[in-house]
């Protein structure tokens, strides 16, 4: 059972874990032993509260497919058990991130001093450019 918060948890049967061989360099251990873990979690078919489901389905994350399936591949560690723990922890953090309310952005105006500095800088640049002009001697 994966505990998300004090009141929310996911039963083990809703999370699919598959052991596969890791990618990349690593020698004999990587080539012979299936230590990497592929985790799949179907958001829509889960027992999560609707609040979490809606949040996860609106999050733009490459790990969440358009079908609502979260896929996480863990292959950092040398042992299957550590990779399993890592994958479950990453799933837990992803689900918890939905529960954190996002702050609304408040539009702000530049201060009067900032506005004046910008205008002064533009005038200074304009004067500098005007000095670069060739003088017309007619």
SULWO-V558076 format. One record per run of one state. SS is the DSSP state (H for helix, E for strand, - for the rest). FROM is the first residue (numbers start at 0). LEN is the number of residues. Records with the same first field share a line. If there is no record, write none. Layout:
# SULWO-V558076
SS: FROM-LEN, FROM-LEN
This chain:
# SULWO-V558076
-: 0-1, 3-5, 10-1, 20-7, 32-3, 42-7, 58-5, 64-4, 74-5, 99-12, 132-6
E: 1-2, 8-2, 14-6, 35-7, 63-1, 68-6
H: 11-3, 27-5, 49-9, 79-20, 111-21
